[in-house]
Amino acid sequence: MKNKIFLILSLLMFISGQSQSLHIKYVYVNPVNFLVDEDLYISGNNALSIRDSVMLKKEKNQLKFEGNNVEILGKVTKQKTKYYKTSLNETLIINEFIGKNSYWISDQVPKIAWNTNFVETKKIGKYVCKKATTIFRGSKVTAYYASNLPFSFGPYKFSGLPGVILEVTEDENSVNSWKADLIESHVSKKIELIAPKNNTISYEEFVQLQESKDLEEVKRLTSNLPKGAVVYIDSSKRNGIEKKYEWEE
């Protein structure tokens, strides 16, 4: 069933040198420990995050054997993922790809319950940032936000703090982290979203579709293993920062 659209589907954001605009470039460490750029553009109550294309290992053979273990290597993709956000509610409109197929997704992110009762601070760039923690879709997360940057946005799907989030890390994990590398205001950029009404699906539908496609790919890659080889696929374990979704509780 197609989701109702929770955002205005024709969203026109102008970042045109006004005082209420901001651009932040983050370095994102993805689940397989590769560095990726992610740009956040903010204008008033609206924001857009654009994650750069991810260049994984360029291997002709996607199976790597080490003793009895088999590692499935990554592939190259050129598509960028876009997250359209508004501070007026927690619903995101996402443009993401599976292979070459583009999907428009409506993700009703649960309101993030931040704990800001900390005295710790960290300097990121020229900004002294305050600490906050939360549990986000199954992951324990620590963030640092700049209260003198008066926007309630951050990288990826993070928001809801009294200042821009300049760093996010998953606790006790060396991956799934974002850190601001460039912060600039008065950015001249025009961002337009026209989401097709007939092609918007729920995030639950997208996750199920993505995990089904991933499982098909694993089975394809392991179909020619030596006779008697045993492949165990743990489809319940996710290595991204979103470990468990609210519809699975």
C-alpha positions as a Markdown table, in Angstrom:
| # | Residue | x | y | z |
|---|---|---|---|---|
| 1 | Met | 0.0 | 0.0 | 0.0 |
| 2 | Lys | 1.4 | 3.4 | -0.9 |
| 3 | Asn | 2.0 | 5.8 | 1.9 |
| 4 | Lys | 0.3 | 9.1 | 2.3 |
| 5 | Ile | 2.7 | 11.9 | 1.8 |
| 6 | Phe | 3.5 | 13.6 | 5.1 |
| 7 | Leu | 5.5 | 16.5 | 3.6 |
| 8 | Ile | 4.6 | 19.0 | 1.0 |
| 9 | Leu | 5.7 | 17.2 | -2.1 |
| 10 | Ser | 6.8 | 20.3 | -3.9 |
| 11 | Leu | 9.4 | 21.7 | -1.5 |
| 12 | Leu | 11.4 | 24.6 | -2.7 |
| 13 | Met | 14.4 | 25.6 | -0.5 |
| 14 | Phe | 16.5 | 28.6 | -1.3 |
| 15 | Ile | 19.9 | 29.0 | 0.3 |
| 16 | Ser | 20.8 | 32.3 | -1.2 |
| 17 | Gly | 23.2 | 34.2 | 1.0 |
| 18 | Gln | 20.6 | 34.9 | 3.7 |
| 19 | Ser | 21.7 | 34.9 | 7.4 |
| 20 | Gln | 19.4 | 31.9 | 8.1 |
| 21 | Ser | 21.4 | 29.5 | 5.9 |
| 22 | Leu | 24.2 | 27.1 | 6.6 |
| 23 | His | 26.3 | 24.4 | 4.8 |
| 24 | Ile | 28.2 | 21.7 | 6.7 |
| 25 | Lys | 30.3 | 19.0 | 5.1 |
| 26 | Tyr | 30.7 | 15.9 | 7.2 |
| 27 | Val | 33.1 | 13.0 | 6.9 |
| 28 | Tyr | 31.0 | 9.9 | 7.4 |
| 29 | Val | 32.6 | 6.6 | 8.3 |
| 30 | Asn | 30.3 | 3.9 | 6.8 |
| 31 | Pro | 29.8 | 0.4 | 8.2 |
| 32 | Val | 32.7 | -1.1 | 6.2 |
| 33 | Asn | 35.1 | 1.6 | 7.4 |
| 34 | Phe | 35.2 | 3.8 | 4.2 |
| 35 | Leu | 35.2 | 7.6 | 4.4 |
| 36 | Val | 32.3 | 9.3 | 2.6 |
| 37 | Asp | 31.4 | 13.0 | 2.3 |
| 38 | Glu | 27.9 | 14.1 | 3.4 |
| 39 | Asp | 26.7 | 17.6 | 2.8 |
| 40 | Leu | 24.0 | 19.3 | 4.9 |
| 41 | Tyr | 22.3 | 22.4 | 3.6 |
| 42 | Ile | 20.0 | 24.3 | 5.9 |
| 43 | Ser | 17.6 | 27.1 | 5.2 |
| 44 | Gly | 15.1 | 28.1 | 7.9 |
| 45 | Asn | 12.9 | 25.1 | 8.9 |
| 46 | Asn | 14.1 | 23.0 | 6.0 |
| 47 | Ala | 17.3 | 21.0 | 5.3 |
| 48 | Leu | 18.8 | 18.6 | 2.8 |
| 49 | Ser | 21.5 | 16.1 | 3.4 |
| 50 | Ile | 23.3 | 14.7 | 0.3 |
| 51 | Arg | 25.5 | 11.7 | 0.8 |
| 52 | Asp | 28.2 | 11.3 | -1.8 |
| 53 | Ser | 28.6 | 8.3 | -4.0 |
| 54 | Val | 30.3 | 5.4 | -2.1 |
| 55 | Met | 33.3 | 3.9 | -3.7 |
| 56 | Leu | 33.8 | 0.4 | -2.3 |
| 57 | Lys | 36.5 | -2.1 | -3.2 |
| 58 | Lys | 37.2 | -2.6 | -6.9 |
| 59 | Glu | 37.7 | -6.3 | -7.0 |
| 60 | Lys | 37.0 | -8.5 | -10.0 |
| 61 | Asn | 36.2 | -11.4 | -7.7 |
| 62 | Gln | 33.7 | -10.3 | -5.1 |
| 63 | Leu | 34.5 | -13.4 | -2.9 |
| 64 | Lys | 37.6 | -13.4 | -0.8 |
| 65 | Phe | 38.7 | -16.6 | 0.9 |
| 66 | Glu | 40.6 | -16.7 | 4.2 |
| 67 | Gly | 40.8 | -20.2 | 5.6 |
| 68 | Asn | 37.2 | -21.4 | 6.2 |
| 69 | Asn | 35.8 | -17.9 | 6.0 |
| 70 | Val | 34.3 | -16.2 | 2.9 |
| 71 | Glu | 34.1 | -12.4 | 2.7 |
| 72 | Ile | 31.8 | -10.7 | 0.2 |
| 73 | Leu | 33.4 | -7.6 | -1.1 |
| 74 | Gly | 31.6 | -4.4 | -2.0 |
| 75 | Lys | 30.7 | -3.1 | -5.4 |
| 76 | Val | 30.9 | 0.4 | -7.0 |
| 77 | Thr | 27.9 | 2.7 | -7.0 |
| 78 | Lys | 27.7 | 6.2 | -8.3 |
| 79 | Gln | 24.3 | 7.3 | -6.9 |
| 80 | Lys | 23.9 | 9.9 | -4.2 |
| 81 | Thr | 21.4 | 9.5 | -1.4 |
| 82 | Lys | 19.3 | 12.5 | -0.4 |
| 83 | Tyr | 17.5 | 13.2 | 2.8 |
| 84 | Tyr | 14.9 | 16.0 | 2.8 |
| 85 | Lys | 14.0 | 17.2 | 6.3 |
| 86 | Thr | 11.9 | 19.7 | 8.1 |
| 87 | Ser | 11.9 | 20.8 | 11.7 |
| 88 | Leu | 8.1 | 20.9 | 11.6 |
| 89 | Asn | 7.8 | 17.2 | 12.1 |
| 90 | Glu | 9.9 | 14.0 | 12.2 |
| 91 | Thr | 9.0 | 12.7 | 8.7 |
| 92 | Leu | 11.8 | 12.6 | 6.1 |
| 93 | Ile | 11.5 | 12.2 | 2.4 |
| 94 | Ile | 14.4 | 10.1 | 1.1 |
| 95 | Asn | 15.7 | 9.5 | -2.4 |
| 96 | Glu | 17.7 | 6.3 | -2.4 |
| 97 | Phe | 18.8 | 3.6 | -4.8 |
| 98 | Ile | 18.9 | -0.1 | -5.0 |
| 99 | Gly | 21.2 | -0.9 | -7.9 |
| 100 | Lys | 20.1 | 1.4 | -10.7 |
| 101 | Asn | 16.5 | 1.8 | -9.4 |
| 102 | Ser | 15.6 | 5.0 | -7.7 |
| 103 | Tyr | 13.0 | 5.1 | -4.9 |
| 104 | Trp | 11.3 | 7.9 | -3.1 |
| 105 | Ile | 10.7 | 6.9 | 0.6 |
| 106 | Ser | 8.7 | 8.5 | 3.4 |
| 107 | Asp | 10.4 | 7.7 | 6.7 |
| 108 | Gln | 8.5 | 8.6 | 9.9 |
| 109 | Val | 11.5 | 8.7 | 12.2 |
| 110 | Pro | 10.5 | 8.4 | 15.9 |
| 111 | Lys | 11.1 | 11.6 | 17.9 |
| 112 | Ile | 14.7 | 11.3 | 19.3 |
| 113 | Ala | 14.8 | 11.5 | 23.1 |
| 114 | Trp | 18.1 | 13.3 | 23.8 |
| 115 | Asn | 19.8 | 13.4 | 27.1 |
| 116 | Thr | 21.6 | 16.8 | 27.4 |
| 117 | Asn | 22.5 | 16.7 | 31.1 |
| 118 | Phe | 26.3 | 16.7 | 30.6 |
| 119 | Val | 29.0 | 19.2 | 31.4 |
| 120 | Glu | 31.5 | 17.8 | 28.8 |
| 121 | Thr | 32.3 | 19.9 | 25.8 |
| 122 | Lys | 34.3 | 19.4 | 22.6 |
| 123 | Lys | 35.7 | 22.0 | 20.2 |
| 124 | Ile | 34.9 | 21.2 | 16.6 |
| 125 | Gly | 36.3 | 23.8 | 14.2 |
| 126 | Lys | 35.8 | 27.1 | 16.0 |
| 127 | Tyr | 32.7 | 26.0 | 17.9 |
| 128 | Val | 32.5 | 24.7 | 21.5 |
| 129 | Cys | 30.0 | 21.9 | 21.4 |
| 130 | Lys | 27.9 | 20.4 | 24.1 |
| 131 | Lys | 27.4 | 16.6 | 24.6 |
| 132 | Ala | 24.1 | 14.7 | 24.2 |
| 133 | Thr | 23.3 | 11.0 | 24.1 |
| 134 | Thr | 20.4 | 8.9 | 22.9 |
| 135 | Ile | 19.3 | 5.5 | 21.7 |
| 136 | Phe | 18.5 | 5.7 | 18.0 |
| 137 | Arg | 16.9 | 2.7 | 16.4 |
| 138 | Gly | 18.8 | 0.2 | 18.5 |
| 139 | Ser | 22.2 | 2.0 | 18.7 |
| 140 | Lys | 23.6 | 4.0 | 21.6 |
| 141 | Val | 24.7 | 7.3 | 20.2 |
| 142 | Thr | 26.7 | 10.3 | 21.4 |
| 143 | Ala | 26.4 | 13.6 | 19.7 |
| 144 | Tyr | 28.0 | 17.1 | 20.0 |
| 145 | Tyr | 26.0 | 20.2 | 19.0 |
| 146 | Ala | 26.8 | 23.9 | 18.7 |
| 147 | Ser | 24.2 | 25.9 | 20.5 |
| 148 | Asn | 25.3 | 29.1 | 18.8 |
| 149 | Leu | 24.3 | 27.7 | 15.5 |
| 150 | Pro | 20.5 | 28.1 | 15.9 |
| 151 | Phe | 19.2 | 25.2 | 13.8 |
| 152 | Ser | 17.8 | 21.9 | 15.0 |
| 153 | Phe | 19.4 | 19.7 | 12.3 |
| 154 | Gly | 22.3 | 17.3 | 12.0 |
| 155 | Pro | 23.7 | 14.7 | 9.5 |
| 156 | Tyr | 21.7 | 11.8 | 8.2 |
| 157 | Lys | 18.4 | 11.5 | 10.1 |
| 158 | Phe | 19.6 | 13.2 | 13.3 |
| 159 | Ser | 17.9 | 16.3 | 14.6 |
| 160 | Gly | 16.1 | 17.7 | 17.7 |
| 161 | Leu | 18.9 | 19.4 | 19.7 |
| 162 | Pro | 19.1 | 23.1 | 20.5 |
| 163 | Gly | 21.9 | 23.7 | 17.9 |
| 164 | Val | 23.4 | 22.1 | 14.9 |
| 165 | Ile | 24.8 | 18.6 | 15.5 |
| 166 | Leu | 28.5 | 18.7 | 14.4 |
| 167 | Glu | 29.4 | 15.2 | 15.4 |
| 168 | Val | 27.6 | 11.8 | 15.9 |
| 169 | Thr | 29.2 | 8.6 | 16.9 |
| 170 | Glu | 27.9 | 5.1 | 17.7 |
| 171 | Asp | 29.2 | 4.2 | 21.1 |
| 172 | Glu | 31.8 | 1.5 | 21.3 |
| 173 | Asn | 32.1 | 1.3 | 17.5 |
| 174 | Ser | 34.8 | 2.7 | 15.2 |
| 175 | Val | 32.3 | 3.1 | 12.3 |
| 176 | Asn | 28.9 | 4.7 | 11.9 |
| 177 | Ser | 30.1 | 8.2 | 12.7 |
| 178 | Trp | 29.8 | 11.7 | 11.3 |
| 179 | Lys | 32.1 | 14.7 | 12.0 |
| 180 | Ala | 31.9 | 18.2 | 10.6 |
| 181 | Asp | 34.9 | 19.0 | 8.4 |
| 182 | Leu | 33.7 | 22.3 | 6.9 |
| 183 | Ile | 31.2 | 24.8 | 8.2 |
| 184 | Glu | 30.1 | 27.8 | 6.2 |
| 185 | Ser | 27.3 | 30.3 | 6.0 |
| 186 | His | 25.9 | 32.5 | 3.3 |
| 187 | Val | 25.8 | 29.7 | 0.8 |
| 188 | Ser | 24.4 | 30.4 | -2.7 |
| 189 | Lys | 22.5 | 27.2 | -3.5 |
| 190 | Lys | 19.0 | 26.3 | -4.8 |
| 191 | Ile | 17.5 | 23.0 | -3.8 |
| 192 | Glu | 14.3 | 21.7 | -5.3 |
| 193 | Leu | 12.3 | 18.6 | -4.5 |
| 194 | Ile | 9.5 | 17.3 | -6.6 |
| 195 | Ala | 8.6 | 13.8 | -5.2 |
| 196 | Pro | 6.4 | 11.7 | -7.6 |
| 197 | Lys | 3.2 | 10.9 | -5.8 |
| 198 | Asn | 2.8 | 7.4 | -7.3 |
| 199 | Asn | 6.3 | 6.2 | -6.4 |
| 200 | Thr | 6.6 | 7.0 | -2.7 |
| 201 | Ile | 6.8 | 4.0 | -0.4 |
| 202 | Ser | 7.2 | 3.6 | 3.4 |
| 203 | Tyr | 10.6 | 3.1 | 4.9 |
| 204 | Glu | 9.5 | -0.3 | 6.2 |
| 205 | Glu | 8.7 | -1.3 | 2.6 |
| 206 | Phe | 12.1 | 0.0 | 1.4 |
| 207 | Val | 14.1 | -1.8 | 4.1 |
| 208 | Gln | 12.3 | -5.1 | 3.3 |
| 209 | Leu | 13.0 | -4.6 | -0.4 |
| 210 | Gln | 16.7 | -3.7 | 0.2 |
| 211 | Glu | 17.3 | -6.7 | 2.5 |
| 212 | Ser | 15.6 | -9.0 | 0.1 |
| 213 | Lys | 17.8 | -7.8 | -2.8 |
| 214 | Asp | 20.9 | -8.1 | -0.6 |
| 215 | Leu | 20.0 | -11.7 | 0.3 |
| 216 | Glu | 19.5 | -12.5 | -3.4 |
| 217 | Glu | 23.0 | -11.0 | -4.2 |
| 218 | Val | 24.6 | -13.1 | -1.4 |
| 219 | Lys | 23.0 | -16.3 | -2.7 |
| 220 | Arg | 24.1 | -15.4 | -6.3 |
| 221 | Leu | 27.7 | -14.8 | -5.2 |
| 222 | Thr | 27.9 | -18.0 | -3.2 |
| 223 | Ser | 26.2 | -20.3 | -5.7 |
| 224 | Asn | 29.4 | -21.5 | -7.2 |
| 225 | Leu | 31.3 | -22.4 | -4.0 |
| 226 | Pro | 32.9 | -25.8 | -3.7 |
| 227 | Lys | 30.7 | -28.7 | -3.1 |
| 228 | Gly | 30.0 | -29.2 | 0.6 |
| 229 | Ala | 30.7 | -25.6 | 1.5 |
| 230 | Val | 28.4 | -24.2 | 4.1 |
| 231 | Val | 27.3 | -20.6 | 4.0 |
| 232 | Tyr | 25.6 | -19.1 | 7.1 |
| 233 | Ile | 23.7 | -15.9 | 6.4 |
| 234 | Asp | 22.8 | -13.8 | 9.5 |
| 235 | Ser | 20.0 | -11.6 | 8.0 |
| 236 | Ser | 19.0 | -10.4 | 11.5 |
| 237 | Lys | 22.2 | -8.5 | 12.2 |
| 238 | Arg | 22.6 | -5.0 | 10.7 |
| 239 | Asn | 25.9 | -3.3 | 10.7 |
| 240 | Gly | 24.5 | 0.2 | 10.0 |
| 241 | Ile | 23.6 | 2.7 | 12.8 |
| 242 | Glu | 19.9 | 1.6 | 12.5 |
| 243 | Lys | 19.9 | -1.8 | 14.2 |
| 244 | Lys | 16.2 | -2.3 | 15.0 |
| 245 | Tyr | 13.1 | -0.5 | 13.7 |
| 246 | Glu | 10.0 | 0.5 | 15.6 |
| 247 | Trp | 7.8 | -1.8 | 13.5 |
| 248 | Glu | 9.9 | -4.8 | 14.7 |
| 249 | Glu | 9.3 | -4.1 | 18.4 |
